[in-house]
Amino acid sequence: MSVHVRLWVEISHQSVHRAGGWAYVWAEGSARQGAAGGERSAGPERIALAGLVAGLKAAPAGAEVEVRSASPAMLALPKRLAAVETEPPSQDLDLWAPLTQALATRQVRFIPDTAAPRTPAAFAQAWAELARDKAKTKPFHAVIPKSNLEKANVPA
């Protein structure tokens, strides 16, 4: 029996500062975990790739992963992933390599979501914005504390 993981990934990018942040909330049964990160001098696709790689690494190999997001950059990734064979990436190769490896060992499907108040997507969005703001001065990465994850309102 394979493991079914729900993964909410959101990003926040500020083009003026070219700073971006990502955050994910991962749920499998009653288990929860999450993290947030960000960096400067990065475009929205790089931030989306970084968030997706981090979230998929948290899911065990062989898992069925349902990636949910309200972020346009995240929702554009399935189309970009489909085009990789005909248009190989020339940038962000440090993220494409682990992403390719993670996708090879997990069944992943993307589902559009809304960041309505008190939803896991809204929770992840708030953390992505925090990560973006922290990343304006230096790279940022933090594990979301378990006590905070209880407020993510992940449906059972």
C-alpha positions as protocol buffer text, in pm:
chain_id: "A"
residue {
  index: 1
  type: MET
  ca { x: 0 y: 0 z: 0 }
}
residue {
  index: 2
  type: SER
  ca { x: 146 y: 334 z: -98 }
}
residue {
  index: 3
  type: VAL
  ca { x: 155 y: 639 z: 122 }
}
residue {
  index: 4
  type: HIS
  ca { x: -76 y: 927 z: 25 }
}
residue {
  index: 5
  type: VAL
  ca { x: 72 y: 1270 z: 102 }
}
residue {
  index: 6
  type: ARG
  ca { x: -98 y: 1606 z: 66 }
}
residue {
  index: 7
  type: LEU
  ca { x: 143 y: 1892 z: 6 }
}
residue {
  index: 8
  type: TRP
  ca { x: 45 y: 2258 z: 4 }
}
residue {
  index: 9
  type: VAL
  ca { x: 319 y: 2475 z: -150 }
}
residue {
  index: 10
  type: GLU
  ca { x: 292 y: 2851 z: -184 }
}
residue {
  index: 11
  type: ILE
  ca { x: 538 y: 3114 z: -296 }
}
residue {
  index: 12
  type: SER
  ca { x: 566 y: 3490 z: -257 }
}
residue {
  index: 13
  type: HIS
  ca { x: 787 y: 3685 z: -495 }
}
residue {
  index: 14
  type: GLN
  ca { x: 862 y: 4055 z: -488 }
}
residue {
  index: 15
  type: SER
  ca { x: 1002 y: 4169 z: -821 }
}
residue {
  index: 16
  type: VAL
  ca { x: 1119 y: 4508 z: -688 }
}
residue {
  index: 17
  type: HIS
  ca { x: 1365 y: 4339 z: -451 }
}
residue {
  index: 18
  type: ARG
  ca { x: 1394 y: 4020 z: -661 }
}
residue {
  index: 19
  type: ALA
  ca { x: 1340 y: 3836 z: -337 }
}
residue {
  index: 20
  type: GLY
  ca { x: 1115 y: 3539 z: -297 }
}
residue {
  index: 21
  type: GLY
  ca { x: 995 y: 3300 z: -36 }
}
residue {
  index: 22
  type: TRP
  ca { x: 830 y: 2960 z: -36 }
}
residue {
  index: 23
  type: ALA
  ca { x: 660 y: 2750 z: 225 }
}
residue {
  index: 24
  type: TYR
  ca { x: 506 y: 2407 z: 236 }
}
residue {
  index: 25
  type: VAL
  ca { x: 274 y: 2216 z: 464 }
}
residue {
  index: 26
  type: TRP
  ca { x: 298 y: 1840 z: 432 }
}
residue {
  index: 27
  type: ALA
  ca { x: 28 y: 1606 z: 565 }
}
residue {
  index: 28
  type: GLU
  ca { x: 12 y: 1228 z: 570 }
}
residue {
  index: 29
  type: GLY
  ca { x: -265 y: 1092 z: 789 }
}
residue {
  index: 30
  type: SER
  ca { x: -231 y: 1279 z: 1118 }
}
residue {
  index: 31
  type: ALA
  ca { x: 139 y: 1359 z: 1064 }
}
residue {
  index: 32
  type: ARG
  ca { x: 223 y: 1718 z: 977 }
}
residue {
  index: 33
  type: GLN
  ca { x: 541 y: 1899 z: 890 }
}
residue {
  index: 34
  type: GLY
  ca { x: 640 y: 2216 z: 713 }
}
residue {
  index: 35
  type: ALA
  ca { x: 923 y: 2447 z: 624 }
}
residue {
  index: 36
  type: ALA
  ca { x: 982 y: 2785 z: 468 }
}
residue {
  index: 37
  type: GLY
  ca { x: 1272 y: 2938 z: 282 }
}
residue {
  index: 38
  type: GLY
  ca { x: 1370 y: 3220 z: 58 }
}
residue {
  index: 39
  type: GLU
  ca { x: 1648 y: 3389 z: -133 }
}
residue {
  index: 40
  type: ARG
  ca { x: 1744 y: 3710 z: -308 }
}
residue {
  index: 41
  type: SER
  ca { x: 1811 y: 3760 z: -677 }
}
residue {
  index: 42
  type: ALA
  ca { x: 1570 y: 3488 z: -779 }
}
residue {
  index: 43
  type: GLY
  ca { x: 1276 y: 3483 z: -1015 }
}
residue {
  index: 44
  type: PRO
  ca { x: 935 y: 3331 z: -937 }
}
residue {
  index: 45
  type: GLU
  ca { x: 1010 y: 3004 z: -1120 }
}
residue {
  index: 46
  type: ARG
  ca { x: 1324 y: 2945 z: -912 }
}
residue {
  index: 47
  type: ILE
  ca { x: 1133 y: 3013 z: -591 }
}
residue {
  index: 48
  type: ALA
  ca { x: 855 y: 2773 z: -701 }
}
residue {
  index: 49
  type: LEU
  ca { x: 1111 y: 2505 z: -788 }
}
residue {
  index: 50
  type: ALA
  ca { x: 1284 y: 2548 z: -450 }
}
residue {
  index: 51
  type: GLY
  ca { x: 956 y: 2512 z: -261 }
}
residue {
  index: 52
  type: LEU
  ca { x: 851 y: 2208 z: -461 }
}
residue {
  index: 53
  type: VAL
  ca { x: 1188 y: 2036 z: -417 }
}
residue {
  index: 54
  type: ALA
  ca { x: 1181 y: 2096 z: -41 }
}
residue {
  index: 55
  type: GLY
  ca { x: 825 y: 1968 z: -10 }
}
residue {
  index: 56
  type: LEU
  ca { x: 884 y: 1658 z: -223 }
}
residue {
  index: 57
  type: LYS
  ca { x: 1200 y: 1570 z: -29 }
}
residue {
  index: 58
  type: ALA
  ca { x: 982 y: 1548 z: 283 }
}
residue {
  index: 59
  type: ALA
  ca { x: 757 y: 1288 z: 118 }
}
residue {
  index: 60
  type: PRO
  ca { x: 882 y: 929 z: 126 }
}
residue {
  index: 61
  type: ALA
  ca { x: 993 y: 760 z: -195 }
}
residue {
  index: 62
  type: GLY
  ca { x: 707 y: 571 z: -356 }
}
residue {
  index: 63
  type: ALA
  ca { x: 445 y: 807 z: -214 }
}
residue {
  index: 64
  type: GLU
  ca { x: 148 y: 943 z: -404 }
}
residue {
  index: 65
  type: VAL
  ca { x: 183 y: 1319 z: -363 }
}
residue {
  index: 66
  type: GLU
  ca { x: -101 y: 1563 z: -419 }
}
residue {
  index: 67
  type: VAL
  ca { x: 56 y: 1908 z: -467 }
}
residue {
  index: 68
  type: ARG
  ca { x: -197 y: 2184 z: -397 }
}
residue {
  index: 69
  type: SER
  ca { x: -129 y: 2551 z: -459 }
}
residue {
  index: 70
  type: ALA
  ca { x: -295 y: 2882 z: -532 }
}
residue {
  index: 71
  type: SER
  ca { x: 30 y: 3030 z: -663 }
}
residue {
  index: 72
  type: PRO
  ca { x: 36 y: 3093 z: -1040 }
}
residue {
  index: 73
  type: ALA
  ca { x: 411 y: 3019 z: -1053 }
}
residue {
  index: 74
  type: MET
  ca { x: 357 y: 2682 z: -884 }
}
residue {
  index: 75
  type: LEU
  ca { x: 60 y: 2597 z: -1105 }
}
residue {
  index: 76
  type: ALA
  ca { x: 271 y: 2674 z: -1414 }
}
residue {
  index: 77
  type: LEU
  ca { x: 525 y: 2404 z: -1321 }
}
residue {
  index: 78
  type: PRO
  ca { x: 333 y: 2102 z: -1459 }
}
residue {
  index: 79
  type: LYS
  ca { x: 339 y: 2258 z: -1806 }
}
residue {
  index: 80
  type: ARG
  ca { x: 709 y: 2340 z: -1766 }
}
residue {
  index: 81
  type: LEU
  ca { x: 780 y: 1985 z: -1644 }
}
residue {
  index: 82
  type: ALA
  ca { x: 605 y: 1841 z: -1948 }
}
residue {
  index: 83
  type: ALA
  ca { x: 823 y: 2055 z: -2177 }
}
residue {
  index: 84
  type: VAL
  ca { x: 1154 y: 1957 z: -2013 }
}
residue {
  index: 85
  type: GLU
  ca { x: 1226 y: 1681 z: -2266 }
}
residue {
  index: 86
  type: THR
  ca { x: 1186 y: 1911 z: -2566 }
}
residue {
  index: 87
  type: GLU
  ca { x: 1316 y: 2227 z: -2394 }
}
residue {
  index: 88
  type: PRO
  ca { x: 1576 y: 2126 z: -2132 }
}
residue {
  index: 89
  type: PRO
  ca { x: 1629 y: 2384 z: -1858 }
}
residue {
  index: 90
  type: SER
  ca { x: 1933 y: 2607 z: -1891 }
}
residue {
  index: 91
  type: GLN
  ca { x: 1892 y: 2783 z: -1555 }
}
residue {
  index: 92
  type: ASP
  ca { x: 1841 y: 2663 z: -1199 }
}
residue {
  index: 93
  type: LEU
  ca { x: 2007 y: 2330 z: -1274 }
}
residue {
  index: 94
  type: ASP
  ca { x: 2087 y: 2298 z: -903 }
}
residue {
  index: 95
  type: LEU
  ca { x: 1711 y: 2262 z: -847 }
}
residue {
  index: 96
  type: TRP
  ca { x: 1615 y: 2070 z: -1161 }
}
residue {
  index: 97
  type: ALA
  ca { x: 1845 y: 1776 z: -1074 }
}
residue {
  index: 98
  type: PRO
  ca { x: 1690 y: 1702 z: -731 }
}
residue {
  index: 99
  type: LEU
  ca { x: 1342 y: 1772 z: -867 }
}
residue {
  index: 100
  type: THR
  ca { x: 1391 y: 1519 z: -1146 }
}
residue {
  index: 101
  type: GLN
  ca { x: 1513 y: 1263 z: -892 }
}
residue {
  index: 102
  type: ALA
  ca { x: 1220 y: 1330 z: -656 }
}
residue {
  index: 103
  type: LEU
  ca { x: 965 y: 1303 z: -938 }
}
residue {
  index: 104
  type: ALA
  ca { x: 1115 y: 973 z: -1053 }
}
residue {
  index: 105
  type: THR
  ca { x: 1040 y: 807 z: -719 }
}
residue {
  index: 106
  type: ARG
  ca { x: 701 y: 963 z: -639 }
}
residue {
  index: 107
  type: GLN
  ca { x: 366 y: 987 z: -817 }
}
residue {
  index: 108
  type: VAL
  ca { x: 289 y: 1358 z: -824 }
}
residue {
  index: 109
  type: ARG
  ca { x: -21 y: 1538 z: -938 }
}
residue {
  index: 110
  type: PHE
  ca { x: -91 y: 1910 z: -916 }
}
residue {
  index: 111
  type: ILE
  ca { x: -427 y: 2044 z: -798 }
}
residue {
  index: 112
  type: PRO
  ca { x: -523 y: 2413 z: -806 }
}
residue {
  index: 113
  type: ASP
  ca { x: -629 y: 2542 z: -465 }
}
residue {
  index: 114
  type: THR
  ca { x: -744 y: 2870 z: -317 }
}
residue {
  index: 115
  type: ALA
  ca { x: -575 y: 3055 z: -36 }
}
residue {
  index: 116
  type: ALA
  ca { x: -902 y: 3126 z: 142 }
}
residue {
  index: 117
  type: PRO
  ca { x: -867 y: 3234 z: 506 }
}
residue {
  index: 118
  type: ARG
  ca { x: -797 y: 2957 z: 758 }
}
residue {
  index: 119
  type: THR
  ca { x: -685 y: 2702 z: 496 }
}
residue {
  index: 120
  type: PRO
  ca { x: -351 y: 2522 z: 463 }
}
residue {
  index: 121
  type: ALA
  ca { x: -281 y: 2728 z: 148 }
}
residue {
  index: 122
  type: ALA
  ca { x: -336 y: 3056 z: 336 }
}
residue {
  index: 123
  type: PHE
  ca { x: -115 y: 2932 z: 619 }
}
residue {
  index: 124
  type: ALA
  ca { x: 162 y: 2840 z: 372 }
}
residue {
  index: 125
  type: GLN
  ca { x: 118 y: 3174 z: 194 }
}
residue {
  index: 126
  type: ALA
  ca { x: 171 y: 3364 z: 519 }
}
residue {
  index: 127
  type: TRP
  ca { x: 491 y: 3169 z: 586 }
}
residue {
  index: 128
  type: ALA
  ca { x: 607 y: 3227 z: 226 }
}
residue {
  index: 129
  type: GLU
  ca { x: 561 y: 3601 z: 274 }
}
residue {
  index: 130
  type: LEU
  ca { x: 760 y: 3588 z: 598 }
}
residue {
  index: 131
  type: ALA
  ca { x: 1036 y: 3393 z: 421 }
}
residue {
  index: 132
  type: ARG
  ca { x: 1039 y: 3646 z: 136 }
}
residue {
  index: 133
  type: ASP
  ca { x: 1079 y: 3934 z: 379 }
}
residue {
  index: 134
  type: LYS
  ca { x: 1357 y: 3757 z: 570 }
}
residue {
  index: 135
  type: ALA
  ca { x: 1534 y: 3672 z: 241 }
}
residue {
  index: 136
  type: LYS
  ca { x: 1569 y: 4038 z: 143 }
}
residue {
  index: 137
  type: THR
  ca { x: 1892 y: 4054 z: 345 }
}
residue {
  index: 138
  type: LYS
  ca { x: 2021 y: 3694 z: 341 }
}
residue {
  index: 139
  type: PRO
  ca { x: 1908 y: 3343 z: 245 }
}
residue {
  index: 140
  type: PHE
  ca { x: 1646 y: 3208 z: 482 }
}
residue {
  index: 141
  type: HIS
  ca { x: 1534 y: 2858 z: 580 }
}
residue {
  index: 142
  type: ALA
  ca { x: 1330 y: 2747 z: 880 }
}
residue {
  index: 143
  type: VAL
  ca { x: 1127 y: 2449 z: 989 }
}
residue {
  index: 144
  type: ILE
  ca { x: 773 y: 2549 z: 1080 }
}
residue {
  index: 145
  type: PRO
  ca { x: 723 y: 2459 z: 1448 }
}
residue {
  index: 146
  type: LYS
  ca { x: 474 y: 2179 z: 1524 }
}
residue {
  index: 147
  type: SER
  ca { x: 274 y: 2415 z: 1746 }
}
residue {
  index: 148
  type: ASN
  ca { x: 225 y: 2648 z: 1447 }
}
residue {
  index: 149
  type: LEU
  ca { x: 135 y: 2361 z: 1214 }
}
residue {
  index: 150
  type: GLU
  ca { x: -164 y: 2285 z: 1439 }
}
residue {
  index: 151
  type: LYS
  ca { x: -305 y: 2619 z: 1318 }
}
residue {
  index: 152
  type: ALA
  ca { x: -277 y: 2522 z: 949 }
}
residue {
  index: 153
  type: ASN
  ca { x: -630 y: 2375 z: 953 }
}
residue {
  index: 154
  type: VAL
  ca { x: -532 y: 2071 z: 749 }
}
residue {
  index: 155
  type: PRO
  ca { x: -849 y: 1867 z: 682 }
}
residue {
  index: 156
  type: ALA
  ca { x: -848 y: 1512 z: 815 }
}
